[in-house]
Amino acid sequence: MAVENFHVDLTFPANADLSTHQYKWVKMATGGKVDICSAITDIPVGILQNKPTANQAASVRVLGVSKLKAGGTITVGSMLGTDAAALGKALVVGDTTQYVVGQSIAAAVVNDVVQVAVCALNPTRAN
C-alpha cells in the first residue's frame, strides 16, 4: 500500500494539461514551467502531486517519500528513473543515459502506485 511521509514540494506553473499525470515524473520546461517526462534521458525535477491544467500551479515532490506510478515491474530497493514509453511513469534504471532520482520502498507491477524515496535535487546518471 502506498503512503506518504516526510516531503518537500515546490510549486511551478504547468506547461500543459497535466490533469491525467498525477504521481508521474515531471521535468522543467521553458519559462520555469513543468511538463511530463517523455524520454529516458529527461532529467526529472520531481513527482507531480496534483492534477493541474495548463498554467495552473503544479505541486512537485522534489525530496522525501511519494507515490509514483509504475511503468513496469519494480522490486524493493530498485533505483528509479523515467520511462519514455509510459510518459513519466517509473522505470527501473538500466541504461546509462537515464537519471536516478528515486528508490522504491515497495514492489509494484505496471500501473501500480508504488511508494518511493525521491531525491530529485541532485540527479545522477546510472552506472
matplotlib code that plots the C-alpha trace (Angstrom):
import matplotlib.pyplot as plt

x = [0.0, 1.4, 1.6, 3.3, 5.6, 8.2, 8.5, 9.4, 7.2, 7.8, 5.2, 5.6, 3.2, 2.1, 3.3, 0.3, -2.7, -1.2, -4.5, -4.0, -0.4, -0.7, 2.2, 4.4, 7.9, 7.9, 10.8, 11.5, 10.2, 10.7, 9.7, 10.1, 7.1, 7.0, 5.9, 5.6, 8.9, 8.8, 12.3, 14.6, 17.2, 14.9, 16.1, 13.1, 12.7, 10.3, 6.9, 3.6, 1.4, -1.8, -3.8, -3.2, -4.3, -2.2, -0.7, -2.2, 0.0, 1.7, 2.8, 6.1, 7.7, 11.4, 12.5, 11.1, 8.6, 5.9, 3.6, 4.7, 3.0, 5.0, 5.8, 6.9, 7.9, 9.7, 11.3, 12.0, 15.2, 15.2, 16.8, 14.2, 14.2, 11.6, 10.1, 9.7, 7.1, 4.9, 5.1, 6.6, 6.0, 8.7, 11.1, 14.0, 17.1, 19.1, 20.5, 23.5, 21.5, 18.9, 19.0, 18.5, 16.1, 14.4, 14.4, 11.5, 10.3, 7.8, 7.4, 5.0, 3.9, 2.9, 0.3, 0.5, 1.1, 4.3, 5.9, 9.3, 12.0, 12.7, 15.7, 15.5, 17.7, 20.9, 20.1, 22.9, 23.4, 23.1, 26.3]
y = [0.0, 3.4, 6.0, 9.4, 10.7, 13.4, 15.6, 18.8, 20.1, 23.0, 24.8, 25.6, 26.5, 23.6, 23.9, 21.8, 20.0, 17.5, 16.5, 12.9, 12.6, 12.7, 10.7, 10.8, 12.3, 15.9, 17.9, 21.6, 23.2, 26.7, 29.7, 27.9, 25.6, 21.8, 19.2, 15.4, 13.5, 12.0, 10.4, 8.3, 11.0, 13.6, 14.9, 14.7, 17.6, 15.6, 13.8, 15.6, 15.5, 17.1, 17.4, 20.8, 22.0, 24.4, 27.3, 26.1, 25.5, 22.1, 20.7, 18.8, 16.5, 17.0, 15.3, 12.8, 9.9, 10.0, 7.8, 7.1, 5.3, 2.2, 1.8, -1.9, -4.4, -2.8, -4.6, -3.2, -1.2, -0.6, 2.6, 4.5, 6.9, 7.8, 5.6, 7.2, 4.7, 5.3, 9.1, 9.9, 6.5, 4.9, 2.5, 0.6, 2.3, 0.0, 2.4, 4.8, 7.6, 7.5, 9.6, 8.0, 10.2, 7.7, 4.3, 2.0, 1.3, -1.3, -3.7, -3.0, -4.0, -1.9, 0.8, 0.2, 3.3, 2.5, 4.2, 5.7, 7.7, 10.6, 12.9, 14.9, 17.7, 16.1, 13.6, 11.3, 9.2, 5.4, 3.5]
z = [0.0, -1.0, 1.7, 2.1, 4.9, 5.1, 1.9, 0.3, -2.5, -4.9, -7.0, -10.7, -13.4, -15.5, -19.1, -20.4, -19.2, -16.6, -15.1, -16.1, -14.9, -11.1, -9.5, -12.5, -13.1, -14.5, -15.9, -16.2, -19.4, -20.8, -18.8, -15.4, -16.1, -15.7, -18.1, -18.2, -18.8, -22.3, -22.7, -20.6, -21.0, -19.4, -16.0, -13.7, -11.3, -9.2, -9.0, -9.8, -6.7, -8.1, -11.3, -12.8, -16.2, -18.3, -16.4, -13.1, -10.0, -10.2, -6.8, -7.4, -4.8, -5.1, -1.8, 0.5, 0.2, -2.5, -4.5, -8.1, -11.0, -12.1, -15.8, -15.3, -12.7, -9.8, -6.9, -3.4, -3.4, -7.2, -8.4, -10.5, -13.4, -16.0, -18.7, -22.2, -23.4, -20.5, -20.2, -16.8, -15.1, -13.0, -14.6, -13.0, -14.2, -16.6, -19.1, -18.6, -20.3, -17.5, -14.4, -11.0, -8.9, -6.7, -5.0, -4.5, -0.9, -2.1, -5.0, -7.9, -11.4, -14.3, -13.5, -9.7, -7.5, -5.6, -2.6, -3.4, -1.8, -4.1, -4.3, -7.5, -6.1, -7.4, -10.2, -11.3, -14.4, -14.0, -14.0]

ax = plt.figure().add_subplot(projection="3d")
ax.plot(x, y, z, "-o")
ax.set_aspect("equal")
plt.show()
